[in-house]
Amino acid sequence: MGNGDLSRSESRQVAVAAATLGPWRTAAAVGTVVGGAALGVDIVTGNWSMDILAGPVGLGLFFFFLVGTVGGRLRRDTGDRRLQRWAEEHPWQSALPAAGALWVLNTLAMTLLGSSGLFAALFTSLLPAGLLLAVAGVVGSVKQARRRG
C-alpha cells in the first residue's frame, strides 16, 4: 500500500477503514462518562438553558473520537497489519475521517440540541475537530518518527 499505488478515492476509503483500528468500545465509555459528567455539572450548577444538552454531547463526542483515534495510533494488537501500516505512514490523512465525523456530529448537536444556527455551529465545531486532527496527527507523526529512528 505505497503512496503511489492508491487513487484519491482509494486513499479516502483506506483512511476510513484505518479509523476502525481504534478502541471504540473504550472510547464510547469515556465519551459517555465525560458527557454525563458535564451534564451533571450543568444540572447541579443550575446552568439551565437551551444548550444544556449541546455542550455535554459535544464534549462526549470529542472525547469519544479522541480516545478512539489516538488509541488506534497507539495500539499494537489490531487485526489488519496493512491498515495499521498505512495509518502509520499517513498519520494526518488517517486522522481526517474522525475529525470530519466530529465536525459533522458536533455541528448537528449544536443545531439540534442547542440554540446555535447552522453557520455558527459549523464554524464553532471547527475548533474541536481541528484540535482532534492536530492531536491525532502529532501522535501519529511522533510514532512514525520513532519507528524510523
C-alpha positions as CSV (number, residue, x, y, z in Angstrom):
1,M,0.0,0.0,0.0
2,G,2.6,2.5,-1.0
3,N,1.8,6.2,-1.7
4,G,1.7,5.9,-5.5
5,D,-0.5,2.8,-5.5
6,L,-3.8,4.4,-4.4
7,S,-6.1,6.8,-6.2
8,R,-7.5,9.7,-4.2
9,S,-10.8,7.8,-3.8
10,E,-9.0,4.7,-2.6
11,S,-6.9,6.7,-0.2
12,R,-10.1,8.0,1.4
13,Q,-11.5,4.5,1.6
14,V,-8.3,3.3,3.3
15,A,-8.4,6.2,5.7
16,V,-11.9,5.4,6.7
17,A,-11.0,1.7,7.1
18,A,-7.9,2.7,9.2
19,A,-10.2,4.7,11.5
20,T,-11.8,1.4,12.6
21,L,-8.5,0.3,14.3
22,G,-9.2,2.3,17.5
23,P,-10.5,1.0,20.8
24,W,-14.1,2.2,20.1
25,R,-15.8,0.5,23.0
26,T,-13.4,2.2,25.4
27,A,-13.9,5.4,23.5
28,A,-17.7,5.1,23.8
29,A,-17.4,4.5,27.6
30,V,-15.1,7.6,28.0
31,G,-17.3,9.8,25.9
32,T,-20.4,8.7,27.8
33,V,-18.7,9.4,31.2
34,V,-17.4,12.8,30.1
35,G,-20.7,13.8,28.6
36,G,-22.6,12.6,31.6
37,A,-20.3,14.4,34.0
38,A,-20.6,17.6,32.0
39,L,-24.4,17.3,32.0
40,G,-24.3,16.6,35.8
41,V,-22.3,19.7,36.4
42,D,-24.7,21.8,34.3
43,I,-27.7,20.5,36.3
44,V,-26.0,20.9,39.7
45,T,-24.8,24.4,39.0
46,G,-28.2,25.4,37.6
47,N,-26.9,26.2,34.2
48,W,-30.3,25.6,32.7
49,S,-30.5,26.9,29.1
50,M,-31.4,25.7,25.7
51,D,-27.8,24.4,25.4
52,I,-28.0,22.1,28.4
53,L,-27.6,19.1,26.2
54,A,-25.5,20.5,23.3
55,G,-22.4,21.2,25.4
56,P,-22.2,17.8,27.2
57,V,-22.9,16.0,23.9
58,G,-20.2,17.9,22.2
59,L,-17.7,17.1,25.0
60,G,-18.7,13.5,24.9
61,L,-18.2,13.3,21.1
62,F,-14.8,15.0,21.3
63,F,-13.5,12.5,23.9
64,F,-15.1,9.6,22.1
65,F,-13.2,10.5,18.9
66,L,-10.0,11.4,20.8
67,V,-9.8,8.1,22.6
68,G,-10.8,6.1,19.6
69,T,-8.4,7.8,17.1
70,V,-5.4,8.3,19.3
71,G,-5.9,4.9,20.8
72,G,-5.8,3.4,17.4
73,R,-2.5,5.0,16.8
74,L,-1.0,3.6,19.9
75,R,-2.4,0.1,19.7
76,R,-0.3,-2.8,18.5
77,D,-2.8,-5.6,18.6
78,T,-5.0,-4.5,15.7
79,G,-6.2,-7.1,13.2
80,D,-5.2,-5.8,9.8
81,R,-1.5,-5.0,9.7
82,R,-1.7,-3.4,6.2
83,L,-4.2,-0.9,7.6
84,Q,-2.1,-0.2,10.6
85,R,1.0,0.3,8.4
86,W,-0.9,2.7,6.1
87,A,-2.2,4.7,9.1
88,E,1.4,4.9,10.5
89,E,2.7,6.0,7.1
90,H,-0.1,8.6,6.7
91,P,-0.7,10.0,10.2
92,W,-2.5,13.1,9.2
93,Q,-4.6,11.6,6.4
94,S,-5.7,8.7,8.7
95,A,-6.9,11.2,11.3
96,L,-9.2,13.1,8.8
97,P,-12.2,10.8,8.9
98,A,-12.5,11.1,12.7
99,A,-12.0,14.9,12.6
100,G,-14.6,15.1,9.8
101,A,-17.1,13.0,11.7
102,L,-16.6,15.0,14.9
103,W,-17.1,18.3,12.9
104,V,-20.4,17.0,11.4
105,L,-21.8,15.4,14.6
106,N,-20.8,18.3,16.8
107,T,-22.5,20.7,14.3
108,L,-25.7,18.6,14.4
109,A,-25.6,18.5,18.2
110,M,-25.2,22.3,18.4
111,T,-28.0,23.0,15.9
112,L,-30.5,20.3,17.1
113,L,-29.8,20.3,20.8
114,G,-28.7,23.9,21.3
115,S,-29.6,27.3,20.2
116,S,-26.9,27.7,17.5
117,G,-27.7,28.4,13.9
118,L,-26.2,26.2,11.2
119,F,-23.3,28.6,10.2
120,A,-22.4,29.4,13.8
121,A,-22.4,25.7,14.7
122,L,-20.3,24.8,11.6
123,F,-17.7,27.5,12.5
124,T,-17.7,26.6,16.2
125,S,-17.3,22.9,15.5
126,L,-14.1,23.6,13.6
127,L,-12.2,24.1,16.9
128,P,-12.7,20.6,18.4
129,A,-12.4,18.9,15.0
130,G,-9.1,20.8,14.4
131,L,-7.8,20.0,17.8
132,L,-8.6,16.3,17.3
133,L,-6.8,16.4,13.9
134,A,-3.8,18.1,15.5
135,V,-3.5,15.7,18.4
136,A,-4.0,12.6,16.4
137,G,-1.7,13.8,13.6
138,V,1.1,14.7,16.1
139,V,0.8,11.4,17.9
140,G,0.9,9.5,14.6
141,S,3.9,11.6,13.4
142,V,5.8,11.0,16.6
143,K,5.1,7.3,16.4
144,Q,6.2,7.3,12.8
145,A,9.4,9.2,13.6
146,R,10.2,6.8,16.5
147,R,9.7,3.8,14.2
148,R,12.1,5.2,11.6
149,G,14.7,6.4,14.1
